[in-house]
Amino acid sequence: MSARADTDQSNDAEAQAAITDAAERRGNIRTVRRVAPYLWPSDAPWVRKRVVVSLAALVLAKLIAVATPFFYKAAVDVLGGDAEGSAWMLAIGAVGLTVAYGMARLLNSGFQQLRDALFARVGQRALRRIALETFRHIHRLSLRFHIGRQTGGLSRIIERGVKGVDFLLRFLLFSIVPLALELMLIGGVLFVLFDVSYLFVVMATIGLYVWFTFKVTEWRVRIRREMNAQDTDANQKAIDSLLNFETVKYFGAEGREAERYDGAMAGYETAAVKTGVSLAFLNFGQALIITTGLVTVMVMAAIGVERGDLTVGDFVMVNAYMIQITTPLGFLGTVYREIRQALVDMGQMFDLLETPADVEDAPDARPLRVPRGEVVFERVSFGYEPARPILRGVDLRVAPGETVALVGPSGSGKSTIGRLLFRFYDVTEGAIRIDGQDLREVTQESLHAAIGVVPQDTVLFNDTIFYNIAYGNAEATRAEVEAAATAARIHDFITSLPEGYETRVGERGLKLSGGEKQRVGIARTLLKDPPILLLDEATSALDTGTEQDILEALRRLGQGRSVITIAHRLSTVIDADRIVVLDGGVVREQGTHGELLAAGGAYARMWRQQGQESASAP
């Protein structure tokens, strides 16, 4: 029974491996198809011309490379006295033939360098286009993707994918293809000038070498995949830990983080050792096959010279051809492995490119027009997962220029409403309209341009304060940036800094306090000047004194705009035109602060509870 079970498991493993290999082959074909248009683009004739000229230079280089040993043979025959019947050899002489041999080698190298120089711009253009396409696609992906992503792993996939394209372009076109061409030309020469047995030995050697190399490399590719997976895991753990540097310090978890990182690196170490050992086996096997073939052909040529069938020059030419064959073959294992790995890396990147966005513009989507700024939620239902609904038939209207506050316990759906308004997600049921236009029928670009968001934690770019404020409007003048900073009550603070607006804020703005970052965020949104404003708990992370200053800045920001404020502390929204209480994904009650207190419902209970918490706070 045990033996049968082991056999079944082995068969299952082999079947699974066969399915994986077939899927990988299909993926490799897809990858090559995706790359090919970058080498032969219909909209760039100059690229096609460069590719054609590069390939022509490649063919010329190989023709010269195959002809070069003839000059070597002729010089040896002249020097050895075997060229009596060859008038052209005697006319040129040993010195002339040696110079011709040198010139042939130089021309071979020259055409190869010309090929590389011509193709360099083609290759770099392809890399730039693919990298840009990937970058743009990642930004088009929905919030659902970015919430679940691993930044470190994602960056490695992109990095390895772009490097894979570079390697594939250079080595597939300029190593594998030239090698195949050279082998065919040399095989033809051996067949014409020597006995067919030479061609047979050479082809058998090449065939055995290629078979052995590919078989062992397939095994090594599987090990390399494991090593890449461990490398990605270790890199992700390192980046995750560094991004959460303060949290690590708060909990004294430096040792724990080091252990996690070391555990991931241990897996990488094991896979890397396997890779090193398998490489040694591959190299020795290749050397054994090549040396056996070389010695066999040289022995056959030596016997021919002893019999008088061949000259010493023939012996030297055969040796030159064998060395010419074995030198590029020596790199075949590395090139094949790297091409396979490049295809795997590129496949992961193209998988990313083919990841569909959850939210896409409709084919006939129109730009959003916001003449008034009315926002309406009509029977909106939504859940991040089908089994866990968040909003259940929410009806909500924000009149033009009105400030509406959303309050309620955690998990009631407040922030979800903000995400749906910005169309990070599409509603499951119902509709959201701005001035009568369904958000699903307008372009996302125009929608995002019409809404300004001030989040709870403003995240800044690792650049200057000026850059971060000007991010709200890339065409803003310096005077406009300073005016926005003044309105957000941060201009005086900025000018007090030694470098003023050119002060760098550090990664995610960590060199600024919470209130300072929030003011920069408000200035940035003021500069954007949107007709609709979404304040997502914009003051909840601030102290009371700072909160009052920020609230004043937010009031100025909201003047003349339709404003939706998501709040936890009720004291920050008592001046709102209308307060909407959410609970369990439905609207429980709504009205002004006074009306809701007088009603004595959920809002009044929340108000009393927060008042008691404030009174009991030290």
Rosetta blueprint (number, residue, H / E / L):
1 M L
2 S H
3 A H
4 R H
5 A H
6 D H
7 T H
8 D H
9 Q H
10 S H
11 N H
12 D H
13 A H
14 E H
15 A H
16 Q H
17 A H
18 A H
19 I H
20 T H
21 D H
22 A H
23 A H
24 E H
25 R H
26 R H
27 G H
28 N H
29 I H
30 R H
31 T H
32 V H
33 R H
34 R H
35 V H
36 A H
37 P H
38 Y H
39 L H
40 W L
41 P L
42 S L
43 D L
44 A L
45 P H
46 W H
47 V H
48 R H
49 K H
50 R H
51 V H
52 V H
53 V H
54 S H
55 L H
56 A H
57 A H
58 L H
59 V H
60 L H
61 A H
62 K H
63 L H
64 I H
65 A H
66 V H
67 A H
68 T H
69 P H
70 F H
71 F H
72 Y H
73 K H
74 A H
75 A H
76 V H
77 D H
78 V H
79 L H
80 G H
81 G L
82 D L
83 A L
84 E L
85 G L
86 S L
87 A H
88 W H
89 M H
90 L H
91 A H
92 I H
93 G H
94 A H
95 V H
96 G H
97 L H
98 T H
99 V H
100 A H
101 Y H
102 G H
103 M H
104 A H
105 R H
106 L H
107 L H
108 N H
109 S H
110 G H
111 F H
112 Q H
113 Q H
114 L H
115 R H
116 D H
117 A H
118 L H
119 F H
120 A H
121 R H
122 V H
123 G H
124 Q H
125 R H
126 A H
127 L H
128 R H
129 R H
130 I H
131 A H
132 L H
133 E H
134 T H
135 F H
136 R H
137 H H
138 I H
139 H H
140 R H
141 L L
142 S L
143 L H
144 R H
145 F H
146 H H
147 I H
148 G H
149 R L
150 Q L
151 T H
152 G H
153 G H
154 L H
155 S H
156 R H
157 I H
158 I H
159 E H
160 R H
161 G H
162 V H
163 K H
164 G H
165 V H
166 D H
167 F H
168 L H
169 L H
170 R H
171 F H
172 L H
173 L H
174 F H
175 S H
176 I H
177 V H
178 P H
179 L H
180 A H
181 L H
182 E H
183 L H
184 M H
185 L H
186 I H
187 G H
188 G H
189 V H
190 L H
191 F H
192 V H
193 L H
194 F L
195 D L
196 V H
197 S H
198 Y H
199 L H
200 F H
201 V H
202 V H
203 M H
204 A H
205 T H
206 I H
207 G H
208 L H
209 Y H
210 V H
211 W H
212 F H
213 T H
214 F H
215 K H
216 V H
217 T H
218 E H
219 W H
220 R H
221 V H
222 R H
223 I H
224 R H
225 R H
226 E H
227 M H
228 N H
229 A H
230 Q H
231 D H
232 T H
233 D H
234 A H
235 N H
236 Q H
237 K H
238 A H
239 I H
240 D H
241 S H
242 L H
243 L H
244 N L
245 F H
246 E H
247 T H
248 V H
249 K H
250 Y H
251 F L
252 G L
253 A L
254 E H
255 G H
256 R H
257 E H
258 A H
259 E H
260 R H
261 Y H
262 D H
263 G H
264 A H
265 M H
266 A H
267 G H
268 Y H
269 E H
270 T H
271 A H
272 A H
273 V H
274 K H
275 T H
276 G H
277 V H
278 S H
279 L H
280 A H
281 F H
282 L H
283 N H
284 F H
285 G H
286 Q H
287 A H
288 L H
289 I H
290 I H
291 T H
292 T H
293 G H
294 L H
295 V H
296 T H
297 V H
298 M H
299 V H
300 M H
301 A H
302 A H
303 I H
304 G H
305 V H
306 E H
307 R H
308 G L
309 D L
310 L L
311 T L
312 V H
313 G H
314 D H
315 F H
316 V H
317 M H
318 V H
319 N H
320 A H
321 Y H
322 M H
323 I H
324 Q H
325 I H
326 T H
327 T H
328 P H
329 L H
330 G H
331 F L
332 L H
333 G H
334 T H
335 V H
336 Y H
337 R H
338 E H
339 I H
340 R H
341 Q H
342 A H
343 L H
344 V H
345 D H
346 M H
347 G H
348 Q H
349 M H
350 F H
351 D H
352 L H
353 L H
354 E L
355 T L
356 P L
357 A L
358 D L
359 V L
360 E L
361 D L
362 A L
363 P L
364 D L
365 A L
366 R E
367 P L
368 L L
369 R L
370 V L
371 P L
372 R L
373 G L
374 E L
375 V E
376 V E
377 F E
378 E E
379 R E
380 V E
381 S E
382 F E
383 G L
384 Y L
385 E E
386 P L
387 A L
388 R E
389 P L
390 I L
391 L E
392 R E
393 G E
394 V E
395 D E
396 L E
397 R E
398 V E
399 A L
400 P L
401 G L
402 E L
403 T E
404 V E
405 A E
406 L E
407 V E
408 G L
409 P L
410 S L
411 G L
412 S L
413 G L
414 K H
415 S H
416 T H
417 I H
418 G H
419 R H
420 L H
421 L H
422 F L
423 R L
424 F L
425 Y L
426 D L
427 V L
428 T L
429 E E
430 G E
431 A E
432 I E
433 R E
434 I E
435 D L
436 G L
437 Q E
438 D E
439 L H
440 R H
441 E H
442 V E
443 T L
444 Q H
445 E H
446 S H
447 L H
448 H H
449 A H
450 A H
451 I E
452 G E
453 V E
454 V E
455 P L
456 Q L
457 D L
458 T L
459 V L
460 L L
461 F L
462 N L
463 D L
464 T E
465 I H
466 F H
467 Y H
468 N H
469 I H
470 A H
471 Y L
472 G L
473 N L
474 A L
475 E L
476 A L
477 T L
478 R H
479 A H
480 E H
481 V H
482 E H
483 A H
484 A H
485 A H
486 T H
487 A H
488 A L
489 R L
490 I L
491 H H
492 D H
493 F H
494 I H
495 T H
496 S H
497 L L
498 P L
499 E L
500 G H
501 Y H
502 E H
503 T L
504 R E
505 V L
506 G L
507 E H
508 R H
509 G H
510 L L
511 K L
512 L L
513 S L
514 G H
515 G H
516 E H
517 K H
518 Q H
519 R H
520 V H
521 G H
522 I H
523 A H
524 R H
525 T H
526 L H
527 L H
528 K H
529 D L
530 P L
531 P L
532 I E
533 L E
534 L E
535 L E
536 D E
537 E L
538 A L
539 T L
540 S L
541 A L
542 L L
543 D L
544 T H
545 G H
546 T H
547 E H
548 Q H
549 D H
550 I H
551 L H
552 E H
553 A H
554 L H
555 R H
556 R H
557 L H
558 G H
559 Q L
560 G L
561 R L
562 S E
563 V E
564 I E
565 T E
566 I E
567 A L
568 H L
569 R L
570 L H
571 S H
572 T H
573 V L
574 I L
575 D L
576 A L
577 D L
578 R E
579 I E
580 V E
581 V E
582 L E
583 D E
584 G L
585 G L
586 V E
587 V E
588 R E
589 E E
590 Q E
591 G E
592 T L
593 H H
594 G H
595 E H
596 L H
597 L H
598 A H
599 A H
600 G L
601 G L
602 A H
603 Y H
604 A H
605 R H
606 M H
607 W H
608 R H
609 Q H
610 Q H
611 G H
612 Q H
613 E H
614 S H
615 A H
616 S H
617 A L
618 P L
